[in-house]
Amino acid sequence: MISAQNLTKSFGPNLIVDDVTFEAADGEVLALLGPSGGGKSTVLRIVAGLEVPDKGTVVIRGADATNIKIQERGLGFVFQHYALFKHMTVRDNIAFGLEIKKVPKREIDGRVEELLELVQLKGLGPRYPAQLSGGQRQRVALARALAPKPSILLLDEPFGALDAKVRLELRSWLRSLQKSQGITCVFVTHDQEEAMELADRVVIIHRGKVEQIGTPEAVYDRPATPFVASFIGSSNILRGVVQRGKAELGASLSVEGSGASLQDGADVKAFIRHHQVEVVAIAEGPAPDGFSNARVRRVTRVGWVAKLDLELADGQSLVAELPKERLDELGISDGSDVRVSLRNATVFVEDYVI
């Protein structure tokens, strides 16, 4: 439904979007994810027709739309801060786009009532935006975008202005709505959880460039760059060197690797998820193969998870997460000596990935 090819955009001397390419399939939910100021919203505005790229093309439904006006692209657009008309009722806000297109009044009335029920605001048509909660206003904004029956919906940080509880409720609701309507969605967010929950695929953008495109599972389990490994989820970072084909991370920890890129003596950086650190109570005798001694600096309990702040023998820090029941079984507390190993790690050697 959407193909963005080699999009580039500068504002003055600042390069904001740098050769961005991605596609969104029919009925797909695609997230543009990355830190604030990375160029995500500018990419979305280019797709919408609110910005013109310096280079590159936007293809919508198989046709080149790069120089087509926003009104002719057949897209729905939802802004972060609702952008509702304060002097208009909910009903008039939703009907606005249809009235501009001179749709017959009877048809408009029917469509507005249909949408009010769809976005769970039935009976609130006479109210004004100031009389609604933030979550209700965002539903009105979605209803207004859906009124012309677009096959593509673009959303720029749609839940960024809402509190955490309302965001959770609206995410679930929007996913159900998207599936029932069969709409192709492209949305911008800096919230990893939001992207992982809503999107079929994620485009990770950093400093105007695409770092990786993949399913939420793929970008979490198989990050393509050091930035993705550090940005997605919570990771430990250990430094080491390649010796005899292994990434030796100090303190007797090592990671197997393969490929011509593993040259002995090369510096490496390993990313390890907190839950991929295995912790066992210390026992008499030497540490088993693959395990290293560590000391627990602090234990923090958050809900059902216990977080251990560890110090390895070489002074590097490591964080481990495990169920509180497992913590109780091990009898670990602040100051305990333990042994740790790595169940998995992503290791980068210069420009290569193990």
N, C-alpha and C positions, 0 to 999 in steps of 0.2 A: 504493500500500500504506500509506503514511503521509502524513498532511497535518497540519502544525502551523500553526495560524492565530492570529496576533496574540498570541503567548505573551509574558507579562510576569511577572517575578518579582523581588521585593525581599527582602533579608534585613536587617531593621531599617531604618535610613535609606538603605541602599545599594541602588540599582537595578541588578540584575545582568543581567537579560534584559529588553530594551526593544522590545516589539512585533515579535517575530521570527516570520516566516512563510516556510515552504518546503514542498515536497512531494518525496517519494521514490517513484518509479514501481516497479512490479512488476519484480523482478530487477535493479534498479539499485544501483550502489554510489555512495553520496552521502557526501562528506566535509564535516564542519564544521571549517573551518580558520581559525586566527587566533592571535594571541599569547596567552601564558599570562595567565589572569585576565580573559579577555574574555567569559566567560559560556557557552562552548561545552559544557562538561561539565554545567552546570546545565540547558541546553536538552535534552541527551540524557537526563538523569535525569528530566526532566518527561515526555518521550516514553515512558520506561520505566515511569513510575508511582512512581519513588522520591521525586519532589518534586511538589507540587501547585501549579499556576500561580496567581498572583493574578488574572490575566485570561487569556483565550484558550482555545482548544480543541485537543485532540489527536484526530484521526480515524484509526483503524486498520482497514484492510480495509473501508472504507465506513461504519463505525459509530463513534459518538462514544465515545471511551475515556477522556475527561478525568477522570472520577471512578470508573473501573474499577480494581480492585486489580491490582497487578503480576502476581499469579499467574494472573489471568484474561485477560491481554493476549496470551498466546501468543508471547512474545518470548524470544529468547536474549540474554543480556547478558554481556559479557566485560570485566573490570576490568583496569586497567593493571598492578596488582601481583598478578595471578593469583587471589587470594582463595581458594586451595585449602585444604581441611581437612587440616592437617598430620598429624593422627592417623589419617587414612584412606589406604589405598593408592590408587594411580592408578585401579584398577578401581572402587573404592568411590566415589571422587570423581565419576567419570563417571556412575555408576549412581545417584547420590544423588537427583537430580530425579525419575527414573523410580520409585524406591522410594517416594518421598513420594506419588506418584500411584497407588501400589499396582498398578503394572504387574506381570503375572506374571513369576516369576523366570526362566523359560526365555526369555521375550521379552527381559528385561533382559540376560541373558548374551549373547544373540545380538547385541543392539544394541551392547553394550560392545565385543565382539570386532570388530564391523564398524567402529566408530569408531576403535579402536586402530590398525587397519590403514589407515583413511582418513587419520589424522593422523600416520602413519609412526612409531607407537610400539608396534608389535606385539611381544609378549613382555615388555613392561614393566609389565603390569597389576599384578603383586605388589609393585612398588616403592612407596616413599613419596616425597612431593614433595621432601624434603631430599636424596634420592638422585638427583635429576634436575638437568640444566642449566637455565638460565633459559629458553632456547628450548623445551626439552621441557616445562617447566611451563606455558608459554603455550599449547602445543598441547593439553595436558590441559584447560586452562581452556576452550579452544575446543571440544574434544570434549564437555565437560560441558554447554556451552551448546547444542550441536547435538543432544544426546541425545533431547530431546523432539520432534525434527523441526520446529523453528520455521520459519516462512516468512520471518521478519524477524530479523536479527541486529544488535544494537547493540554497539559496541566503543568503550570510552573509553581513548584513548591506548594501544592494545593492545601496541605495541612500545616504549613509552617507557622501560621498565626494562631493555632489552636493549642489547648493544653493537652497533656499526654493522654488522659483518659478519652477525651473526645477524638483525638487522632486515631487511637486504636479502634474505636467504634466505627469511624468513617472509613478507615482502610478496609475493614471487613465488608462494610456495606458497598463501597465502590467496586471491590472485586466481584461481588455477586451481581451488581448492576452491569458491569462490563460484560460478564459472561452471558447474562440473560439478553443483552442487547446486541452482542456480537461486534462491539466497537473495537477498532484498533486504537490503542492508547499509547501515547508517548508522554512520560512525565519526568520532570526535573526534581531531584531531591538531593540533600546532603546527608539524609538519614539512612544509614545502612539497613537498619531493621525494616524500615518502610520499603526500601527497594527489594530486599530479600523476600518479604512477605507478598508483595503485590506483583512483582515483575516475572515474566517468563524468561526474559534475558536482560542483562545489565550491560550498559556501556559505561565504563569507568573513564572519566575525563579528568586530567590533571594538567594545569598550566596550558590549557587550550588544546592538548593532544589526547588522543585515545590511547589509554594504557592497555586495556583489555576489553574484549566483548565475549560474553558467555552466559550460561545459566547461573543463577545464584550459587548452586552447588559447585560449579566449575571454578568460579572466581574465588570462592572460599577455600576449596580444597587444592586447587592448582593455580595459584597466582602466577601471572606471567612476568611480573616485574617486582623489584623491591618495593616500589611505592604501593602496588596492590597488596602485597603481603603485609605491609605495615598498616595500610588504611582499612582493609576489610577485617573485621573481627579484632580480637585482642591477641597480640603476639609478643613473645619474648624474642629478643635479638641477641644471638651469641656470635662472637667473632672467633675465628681460628685460621687454620692453614691446612692445605692439602698435603697429606703424607701417605704414600703407598696406596693411592687411589681412594682414600677416605678423607672426609672433612673432619679433621681433628679440632674439636671445639674447646679444648682445654679441660682440665679437671677430669680426665679419663672419659669424656663423652665424645662419641664419634658418630658420623652418619655415612652409610654406604653411598657410593656414587658410581657413575659410569660415564663413558664418553671421552673423546679426545680432549675435551676442555679441562679435564682434571689433571693439571700439570702439578707435580710436586713442588711445593713452595709457594703456590698461589694463595693469596689471601682470600678468605671466604667470609660470608655473612649468612648465618642461618636464622630462619624465622620459624618459631615453634609456638603453636597455639597453647594456651594455658592448660586446656584439658588433655593435651597430648604429652604432658609431663607425668610420668609414672613415679609415684612416691611409695617407698616401703620403709618400715621401721628398721633401724640399724640392728645388726646382729654381730655376734662375735666372729672374728676372722676377717679375711680380706673381702672387699666388695666383689660380687659376681661380675662376670664379663658384661660390659655395657652399662654398668651402674657406677655412679660417682658419689662420693660423700658430699653432703651439704648440711648447712645449719638453718633451722627455721628462725628467721628474725621476727616474724609476726604472723599470727593467725587471725583472719577476719572472717566472720560468718555473715553471709548475706542471703537471707531466705534459706533455701535448701542446699546452697553451695558454700563450701569453705574455701577461702583463698589463702594460699601459703606464700609468703614473701621469703624466698630462699636465698642463701649466699653459697655459691660454689667454692671449692677449695682454692681456686685461683682468683677469687674476689668478684667474679662476674655474678650478676643478679639473675634470678630465675623466678617466675611466678607460676604456681601450679594451682589448678582448681579441681576439687573432688567433692563428691557428696558428703554431707556432714556425717552421715552414718559411717562412711569409710574413715573419716577423720577420727571418730570415736573408737572404731576398731583398732586403729593404729596407735591410739593413745598419744597423739602428737599435740604439743603446745609450744608456746613461745620458748625459744632456746633449745628445742629438741634437736638432736643429731639424727639425720635420716640418710637414705640413699635414693638417688633419682636416676632415671633413664629417660630417653626420648623415644616415644612411640612413632613419631613421624616428624619430619622437618622439611622445609623448602630451603635449599641452599643456593646462593648466587655466587658464582665465581666470575668476577669482572662482568662481561656481557652475557654470560651463559647461565642457564638454570639447570640444576640437577633434579 
